[in-house]
Amino acid sequence: MPQVLMIGAAAARNIAAATIVVLGVVLAGEAIGGNDQTWPVHGKIVGKKDKKSEDVSGIACDAQLGFPRSCLVIDDNVQEAQFVTVKDGEIVAGKTIALIDNAFEGKALELDGEGVSYADGFYYVIGSHGHPRDSDHKLDPTRDAAKIAARIAAASQIVRFRVGGDGAASGVERTEKLRTMIMQQPNLAGAVDRRLENNGLTIEGIAVRRRRILAGFRGPSLDGGRAAVLSVAVNSAFGNAPPDARLHRLPLGNGTGIRDLAVYRDGILVLAGPTASDPGPYAVYWWDGERDSVKLLKDLADVVGPVGERKAEGLLALDENASGLRVLILFDGEKEGAPVAITISRP
C-alpha cells in the first residue's frame, strides 16, 4: 500500500513560505537586466589587500565594439589598474599595472581611480579629485589635516600610459594640472575639498575624445538639476598648451550626477546616478559631447531596483543588434563588479 506523508499545518506553512522566498529570489535574479545574467570573471580582478575587488569603478577598451577586446578596469581602493579581456558573456582577468606610488607615513595611498578611457593609443585613468570618502567621520579636519591633504593629492591625478601592438604597457605619465583648472571654474571651485555629502566635488567619469579630456562630476550638483562636465585639451593636461577649459552643464535632474562616461561612436554615453550616497534613480543618456543637452536611452530601475539598491558604477558598449545597443553595467560594492549585459535604445 503506498505510503502517504502527513505533515502538520505549521510545517505546511513553513514549506509554502520557503517556496515563496526561493521563487522570489529566482524572479528577482531574472528581473535584473531582463534575461541577462551576471557574467563570470575568470581569474581575479584584484582589489584591496589582494582580495577580489568589490570596488570596480570603471572600464574601457581599445576598441568600441566587438569581441574579444583588450580592456582596462580600475578599483578605486588600489594604486594599480588591471587588464582584462572582454569576451561575449565573460571576462578574463589579466595582469596589473602600477599607476601611482603616493604614500603617507609609510602607507600606500590609493588613486581613488573612478574612470577609464582609451584614445589614440593611450589608456587614461582619472582620480576622484575629491575629499576621501569618510561616511563614519573618522577623519578629523584638524587632527588629520595632513593625512587628508595627502589623500586628496593622491586622488587629484590623471594617469595615462601607452599600449603597444604586442599589448605591452609603457611610459606611465601622471599629471595634477586638472585640479588647478577646476579651481579656476566659479561653479566648481567652492566645492573643492568638501565632503561629498555636503555637495562636495568628486569626479567619477572620464572620456577622451577629439583630443580633449571630458571629466564627469558626480558632485557638486549644480543649480537647475545639472551635472558638470569639464572639457580641457589633452595637451594642456599632459603638456604646456592652454587649457581652453569649457564647463558643460548636463540636465540629469536634481540630486543626480555622473557615475561614468563612455565614448561611443562620435558622442558619449552617460551613466547617471545619485550625487549623494543614498539610494536613487540611475539611467543611461546620450550626449553629443558639445551641447548642454542629453537624450534618455534607458531608465535603469529594472537593473538597480526601484529605489536603487545596487550602485551602477561602470558602463561599456558591447555591440548593436536588432533590439538596440547592448551595454555592460558594473556595480560598486559587488564582487568584481558583478557585470550584467543589458540592451538600451540606440543613440
Backbone torsions as a table, in degrees:
resi	resn	phi	psi	omega
1	MET	NA	129.8	-177.9
2	PRO	-61.1	142.4	179.2
3	GLN	-87.4	140.9	179.6
4	VAL	-113.9	125.5	179.3
5	LEU	-84.3	122.5	-179.6
6	MET	-105.6	132.5	176.7
7	ILE	-128.0	153.0	179.9
8	GLY	-77.0	168.5	-178.6
9	ALA	-63.1	-40.0	-179.0
10	ALA	-64.3	-42.2	179.0
11	ALA	-64.2	-39.5	179.2
12	ALA	-62.0	-40.5	179.2
13	ARG	-65.3	-38.5	180.0
14	ASN	-64.7	-41.5	178.8
15	ILE	-64.3	-41.2	179.3
16	ALA	-63.5	-42.2	-179.8
17	ALA	-64.3	-42.1	179.5
18	ALA	-63.7	-38.9	178.5
19	THR	-62.5	-41.0	179.0
20	ILE	-63.7	-41.3	179.7
21	VAL	-63.0	-47.3	-180.0
22	VAL	-61.6	-44.7	179.2
23	LEU	-61.0	-40.1	179.7
24	GLY	-63.4	-40.1	178.6
25	VAL	-63.9	-43.7	179.3
26	VAL	-61.5	-46.7	-179.3
27	LEU	-64.9	-38.8	178.9
28	ALA	-63.1	-41.6	178.8
29	GLY	-62.3	-37.8	178.8
30	GLU	-72.3	-29.8	-176.4
31	ALA	-71.0	-31.2	-178.5
32	ILE	-72.7	114.1	179.7
33	GLY	72.9	23.4	179.9
34	GLY	68.3	-126.7	179.4
35	ASN	-88.0	-0.1	-177.7
36	ASP	-79.0	144.0	179.8
37	GLN	-109.9	164.8	176.1
38	THR	-63.9	129.5	179.5
39	TRP	-73.0	136.7	176.0
40	PRO	-72.4	150.9	174.4
41	VAL	-114.3	121.3	179.0
42	HIS	-95.0	133.5	-170.2
43	GLY	89.7	-146.0	-178.8
44	LYS	-147.1	125.4	167.5
45	ILE	-81.5	118.2	-167.8
46	VAL	-85.3	133.4	175.2
47	GLY	-117.1	-158.6	-178.2
48	LYS	-65.4	148.6	-178.3
49	LYS	57.8	27.5	176.4
50	ASP	62.0	20.7	176.4
51	LYS	-92.0	172.7	175.2
52	LYS	-60.1	133.5	-178.5
53	SER	-61.0	137.7	169.6
54	GLU	-122.4	15.7	-176.3
55	ASP	-137.1	39.4	175.2
56	VAL	-62.5	129.2	-172.5
57	SER	-128.2	-2.0	179.3
58	GLY	-174.0	156.0	178.5
59	ILE	-153.0	144.9	173.4
60	ALA	-153.6	157.0	-176.0
61	CYS	-127.4	165.5	-178.8
62	ASP	-82.7	0.7	172.9
63	ALA	-144.2	151.8	-174.5
64	GLN	-76.6	-32.9	-176.1
65	LEU	-139.4	163.4	172.0
66	GLY	101.9	168.5	-178.5
67	PHE	-139.5	149.6	-14.2
68	PRO	-75.8	160.7	179.2
69	ARG	-131.0	142.1	172.0
70	SER	-83.9	128.5	-173.5
71	CYS	-137.5	172.2	179.2
72	LEU	-131.7	133.4	175.1
73	VAL	-117.5	156.4	179.3
74	ILE	-130.2	138.4	171.3
75	ASP	-108.1	131.4	-171.9
76	ASP	-79.9	6.4	179.5
77	ASN	-113.5	14.2	-178.6
78	VAL	-132.3	174.2	179.6
79	GLN	-97.9	-1.2	-174.8
80	GLU	-114.6	163.9	164.9
81	ALA	-114.6	168.8	-175.7
82	GLN	-138.4	132.9	174.6
83	PHE	-75.5	142.6	172.8
84	VAL	-138.6	158.2	171.5
85	THR	-108.8	122.2	179.0
86	VAL	-94.8	116.0	174.5
87	LYS	-109.3	169.1	-179.0
88	ASP	-74.0	100.0	178.2
89	GLY	105.5	-2.3	-179.9
90	GLU	-160.1	162.3	177.5
91	ILE	-127.1	136.3	179.1
92	VAL	-114.0	118.8	-177.9
93	ALA	-74.3	143.8	179.3
94	GLY	-125.5	-150.7	-174.5
95	LYS	-80.2	161.2	177.6
96	THR	-100.6	162.1	176.0
97	ILE	-135.5	129.1	179.4
98	ALA	-71.1	135.7	-178.3
99	LEU	-109.0	-43.3	-178.2
100	ILE	-136.8	169.2	176.7
101	ASP	-136.5	25.1	-179.8
102	ASN	-61.4	145.6	179.5
103	ALA	-147.6	159.2	174.1
104	PHE	-138.6	122.4	-178.4
105	GLU	51.2	42.7	174.7
106	GLY	82.3	-0.8	-179.4
107	LYS	-109.4	135.9	-178.5
108	ALA	-63.8	141.4	177.4
109	LEU	-110.7	135.3	-177.9
110	GLU	-75.4	153.7	173.7
111	LEU	-69.1	-21.7	-169.8
112	ASP	55.3	46.1	-178.5
113	GLY	-64.2	127.0	-173.2
114	GLU	-120.9	-10.2	-177.8
115	GLY	-156.1	152.2	179.9
116	VAL	-134.1	142.9	173.6
117	SER	-144.9	161.5	179.1
118	TYR	-132.3	133.7	178.3
119	ALA	-161.4	136.7	171.3
120	ASP	53.1	39.2	175.9
121	GLY	87.4	-0.5	-179.5
122	PHE	-115.6	142.7	161.5
123	TYR	-93.2	139.5	176.8
124	TYR	-119.4	132.8	176.4
125	VAL	-124.9	128.9	-176.6
126	ILE	-112.9	135.5	173.4
127	GLY	-80.1	165.8	-175.1
128	SER	-68.9	-23.6	-176.3
129	HIS	59.0	22.2	-174.1
130	GLY	-122.2	172.6	174.7
131	HIS	-61.4	141.4	178.6
132	PRO	-55.4	141.3	174.5
133	ARG	-64.8	130.6	-172.3
134	ASP	-152.7	63.3	-174.5
135	SER	-62.9	-27.6	179.7
136	ASP	-89.3	0.5	179.6
137	HIS	53.6	47.1	177.4
138	LYS	-83.2	-19.1	179.4
139	LEU	-88.1	117.3	177.4
140	ASP	-87.4	127.5	-175.0
141	PRO	-61.5	-23.8	178.3
142	THR	-93.7	-55.4	-177.4
143	ARG	-62.0	-38.0	-174.3
144	ASP	-106.3	23.2	-175.8
145	ALA	-57.2	-43.5	-178.2
146	ALA	-65.9	-40.4	179.8
147	LYS	-66.5	-42.6	178.8
148	ILE	-61.7	-44.5	179.8
149	ALA	-61.5	-40.5	180.0
150	ALA	-66.5	-39.3	179.6
151	ARG	-69.6	-37.4	176.7
152	ILE	-65.2	-41.4	179.3
153	ALA	-62.3	-41.2	179.4
154	ALA	-63.8	-36.6	-177.7
155	ALA	-82.5	-12.9	-176.5
156	SER	-94.4	54.7	-179.1
157	GLN	-137.5	148.9	164.2
158	ILE	-112.3	132.5	-179.9
159	VAL	-117.0	137.5	174.0
160	ARG	-136.6	156.0	175.2
161	PHE	-153.0	156.1	-178.3
162	ARG	-95.9	145.9	175.9
163	VAL	-117.4	123.6	-178.4
164	GLY	-80.2	176.5	-179.8
165	GLY	-62.7	-23.3	178.6
166	ASP	-88.8	4.2	179.5
167	GLY	84.5	0.1	-179.1
168	ALA	-80.8	137.9	179.6
169	ALA	-91.2	146.0	179.9
170	SER	-154.6	160.0	170.4
171	GLY	64.5	54.6	178.6
172	VAL	-66.3	126.1	178.2
173	GLU	-120.7	144.9	178.7
174	ARG	-128.5	144.2	176.5
175	THR	-139.7	143.1	176.9
176	GLU	-112.4	10.9	-171.7
177	LYS	-70.1	-25.8	-177.0
178	LEU	-61.6	-33.9	-179.8
179	ARG	-58.7	-42.6	178.4
180	THR	-63.9	-40.3	178.9
181	MET	-64.8	-37.2	176.6
182	ILE	-63.6	-43.2	-178.8
183	MET	-62.4	-20.8	-180.0
184	GLN	-87.0	-0.9	179.4
185	GLN	-98.4	113.3	-177.4
186	PRO	-55.2	-33.4	-177.6
187	ASN	-78.5	-10.0	-177.0
188	LEU	-117.8	-29.8	-171.4
189	ALA	-56.8	-39.2	-177.5
190	GLY	-67.2	-17.5	-178.4
191	ALA	-95.8	-5.6	-178.0
192	VAL	-63.8	134.3	177.5
193	ASP	66.8	11.9	176.1
194	ARG	-92.6	147.8	178.7
195	ARG	-62.0	146.8	-178.9
196	LEU	-58.2	-41.1	-177.7
197	GLU	-67.8	-12.1	175.4
198	ASN	-104.2	31.0	-177.5
199	ASN	60.4	39.6	178.9
200	GLY	-79.2	173.1	-174.4
201	LEU	-88.9	131.5	170.4
202	THR	-154.9	139.2	179.2
203	ILE	-98.6	136.9	177.5
204	GLU	-131.7	5.9	178.8
205	GLY	-148.8	149.0	173.7
206	ILE	-141.2	139.1	172.3
207	ALA	-137.5	131.5	178.5
208	VAL	-111.0	120.2	-171.0
209	ARG	-150.0	135.0	178.6
210	ARG	51.9	40.7	178.5
211	ARG	61.2	30.1	175.2
212	ARG	-129.6	144.7	175.2
213	ILE	-95.1	123.8	175.6
214	LEU	-106.2	111.8	179.5
215	ALA	-100.2	119.2	-177.3
216	GLY	-98.6	128.7	-173.1
217	PHE	-100.4	127.7	168.5
218	ARG	-70.6	-40.1	175.4
219	GLY	-144.7	156.3	8.3
220	PRO	-80.3	157.2	171.4
221	SER	-80.9	123.3	-176.4
222	LEU	-87.1	163.7	179.6
223	ASP	-56.2	145.7	177.3
224	GLY	80.4	17.9	178.7
225	GLY	68.2	40.3	-175.9
226	ARG	-114.9	146.1	177.4
227	ALA	-108.7	146.7	-173.6
228	ALA	-94.2	140.7	167.0
229	VAL	-131.0	122.8	178.1
230	LEU	-101.8	123.1	-179.4
231	SER	-104.9	125.5	178.5
232	VAL	-136.8	155.9	179.6
233	ALA	-69.7	136.6	177.3
234	VAL	-56.1	-41.7	-177.0
235	ASN	-72.4	-9.0	172.6
236	SER	-87.6	-33.8	178.0
237	ALA	-76.1	-38.6	-177.8
238	PHE	-114.6	24.3	178.4
239	GLY	-161.8	-156.1	-175.6
240	ASN	-115.4	14.7	179.1
241	ALA	-71.8	155.0	174.8
242	PRO	-59.6	143.2	-175.9
243	PRO	-65.7	-30.3	-177.9
244	ASP	47.0	49.1	-173.4
245	ALA	-71.3	138.2	177.5
246	ARG	-132.7	126.7	179.1
247	LEU	-99.4	120.8	175.9
248	HIS	-100.8	144.7	179.9
249	ARG	-122.5	103.1	-174.9
250	LEU	-91.8	130.4	-176.3
251	PRO	-80.1	81.0	-178.0
252	LEU	-95.1	-13.7	179.6
253	GLY	114.7	158.4	-178.7
254	ASN	-61.9	133.3	177.6
255	GLY	71.3	16.6	-178.3
256	THR	-118.6	131.1	179.6
257	GLY	-125.2	-171.3	-177.1
258	ILE	-95.4	127.4	177.0
259	ARG	-102.1	-22.4	174.8
260	ASP	-168.2	156.5	174.0
261	LEU	-128.5	143.9	178.0
262	ALA	-143.7	125.1	176.8
263	VAL	-67.4	131.3	175.9
264	TYR	-144.1	127.3	-172.8
265	ARG	54.0	-125.3	-179.2
266	ASP	-106.7	16.9	179.8
267	GLY	-135.0	-156.7	-172.2
268	ILE	-131.9	133.1	166.9
269	LEU	-88.3	132.3	-177.6
270	VAL	-115.2	120.4	171.7
271	LEU	-93.3	116.4	-176.5
272	ALA	-108.3	146.6	178.4
273	GLY	-161.2	-179.2	-175.6
274	PRO	-60.5	139.6	173.9
275	THR	-69.3	-44.3	179.6
276	ALA	-81.1	178.5	-178.6
277	SER	-83.7	-11.0	-179.6
278	ASP	-71.2	154.3	176.6
279	PRO	-57.7	150.9	179.4
280	GLY	-172.0	-178.4	-176.1
281	PRO	-73.8	147.4	174.2
282	TYR	-124.0	151.5	179.8
283	ALA	-160.5	162.3	173.5
284	VAL	-114.0	131.9	-179.5
285	TYR	-122.0	163.0	171.9
286	TRP	-110.3	134.3	178.4
287	TRP	-133.2	134.8	-178.1
288	ASP	-77.4	-4.6	178.5
289	GLY	81.9	2.6	-175.8
290	GLU	-127.2	-55.2	-177.0
291	ARG	-87.0	161.2	178.6
292	ASP	-91.1	59.7	178.3
293	SER	-147.7	152.2	-178.8
294	VAL	-135.6	162.6	177.3
295	LYS	-123.1	125.6	179.0
296	LEU	-69.9	126.2	177.1
297	LEU	-102.6	-35.7	177.9
298	LYS	-165.0	130.1	167.1
299	ASP	-77.6	135.9	-173.3
300	LEU	-101.2	23.3	-179.5
301	ALA	-58.4	-36.0	-179.0
302	ASP	-77.2	-8.9	179.6
303	VAL	-99.0	-43.4	-176.7
304	VAL	-98.9	-8.6	-175.4
305	GLY	100.1	157.1	-173.6
306	PRO	-63.7	-24.0	177.6
307	VAL	-118.2	19.9	173.8
308	GLY	70.3	44.5	179.3
309	GLU	-62.5	-35.3	178.4
310	ARG	-93.3	148.2	-176.9
311	LYS	-106.3	96.6	177.8
312	ALA	-68.3	123.9	-169.6
313	GLU	-126.9	-23.6	-178.0
314	GLY	-133.3	150.6	-175.0
315	LEU	-141.5	132.1	179.3
316	LEU	-142.6	127.1	174.2
317	ALA	-71.1	137.9	-178.5
318	LEU	-108.1	-63.8	-179.9
319	ASP	-165.5	168.4	175.9
320	GLU	-106.6	144.8	175.2
321	ASN	-140.9	-172.3	-176.4
322	ALA	-63.3	-24.3	-177.4
323	SER	-86.7	-21.3	-178.2
324	GLY	149.4	-148.9	179.7
325	LEU	-101.2	124.1	177.3
326	ARG	-90.9	132.3	180.0
327	VAL	-130.2	158.8	177.0
328	LEU	-106.1	130.2	177.1
329	ILE	-109.9	132.4	175.2
330	LEU	-114.5	150.8	-171.2
331	PHE	-121.2	135.7	173.6
332	ASP	-74.5	143.1	177.5
333	GLY	85.0	3.7	179.1
334	GLU	-124.2	147.5	-173.6
335	LYS	-57.5	124.3	177.0
336	GLU	53.9	27.7	175.9
337	GLY	82.3	-8.8	-179.8
338	ALA	41.7	55.5	-172.7
339	PRO	-60.0	134.6	179.1
340	VAL	-130.6	132.2	177.1
341	ALA	-91.5	132.7	176.8
342	ILE	-133.5	164.2	176.8
343	THR	-110.5	132.0	179.3
344	ILE	-122.2	170.6	176.6
345	SER	-66.5	150.5	172.9
346	ARG	-70.0	147.0	177.5
347	PRO	-59.6	NA	NA
